[in-house]
Amino acid sequence: MSKKKILITGAAGFLGSHLCDRFINEGFEVHAMDNLITGDLKNIEHLFKLREFIFYEHDVSNFVHVPGHLDYILHFASPASPIDYLKIPIQTLKVGSLGTHNLLGLAKEKKARILVASTSEVYGDPHVHPQTEDYWGNVNPVGPRGVYDEAKRFQEAMTMAYHTYHKVETRIVRIFNTYGPRMRLNDGRVLPAFIGQALRGEDLTIFGDGSQTRSFCYVDDLVEGIYRLLMSDYAGPVNVGNPDEITIKEFAEEIIKLTGTKQKVIYKPLPVDDPTQRQPDIALAKKLLGWEPKVSRAEGLKITYEYFKSLPKESLYKKEHNKFERYIKK
């Protein structure tokens, strides 16, 4: 009996690489695709020796071809942190629009089921708390974060159009803040930023007064939710995240305690349109998928901190901007 075959885009990224591991372990033939703007081959190099793992360096904003049949597609190609999408805004919009269109067309051609990675950012700075899937959001389309937020909102609309008009089997996961090994230390997101500052002996920087909230989900829990959603028969958006909400100030204090460092916390102005609250309502995921997170924040942070400590010391000071240079003028 031939193996089930899946295409995973954004495969060399943080989430994509963990999904590659999961589907290899589930016995799939995994076709991985990434243009390596923000991804890193080190995240998947352990899979290169496997016959059932095939990697393509390709930008899905261009025509996508995969030979033979496909059973499933996971579309996770997209810059995901502010340092990325503020540096390459056009590419962020293109991968959410053209890239999504190309992959939905591939799913239609191959008669494959496709799951697209959306985000809690579709809710913007929410007026509803916690956020439920039927909330339409509060997003500024022309603000600095609009290139990411609106790319994801368009992606959801395109996905539902293919589902209703072309009868493509589609799934949409709205991902809330996720963390774990293989995150980029200097990608601008709060958790790696705090740990990086602690490891470098720097003060921890909070933007705003620290009263804004986030909810952090460990990557293994997220991957389990995505797997269950892909295998479900539900086409609408589903929140997958950890509803354990914490303020940024409290989170900084947790990191200081975890790392045993003596730094103080410093405050800087809050960026434009930065959400003041973020907490998923996961009632739908519980009902449909029988899913809820299992890994506590204390346990997940310990694993993540040990991963960052194991990295070469020079990675603490590595700048993330240089890899974007060949894309900026496109």
MOBEL-V782537 format. One record per run of one state. SS is the DSSP state (a for helix, b for strand, c for the rest). FROM is the first residue (numbers start at 1). TO is the last residue. If there is no record, write none. Layout:
# MOBEL-V782537
SS_FROM_TO ; SS_FROM_TO
This chain:
# MOBEL-V782537
c_1_4 ; b_5_9 ; c_10_13 ; a_14_25 ; c_26_28 ; b_29_34 ; c_35_40 ; a_41_43 ; c_44_44 ; a_45_47 ; c_48_52 ; b_53_57 ; c_58_71 ; b_72_75 ; c_76_81 ; a_82_85 ; c_86_88 ; a_89_110 ; c_111_112 ; b_113_119 ; a_120_123 ; b_124_124 ; c_125_130 ; b_131_131 ; c_132_137 ; b_138_138 ; c_139_145 ; a_146_166 ; c_167_169 ; b_170_175 ; c_176_177 ; b_178_179 ; c_180_189 ; a_190_200 ; c_201_203 ; b_204_207 ; c_208_212 ; b_213_215 ; c_216_216 ; b_217_218 ; a_219_230 ; c_231_236 ; b_237_240 ; c_241_244 ; b_245_247 ; a_248_259 ; c_260_264 ; b_265_268 ; c_269_279 ; b_280_280 ; c_281_282 ; a_283_289 ; c_290_296 ; a_297_310 ; c_311_312 ; a_313_317 ; c_318_321 ; a_322_328 ; c_329_330
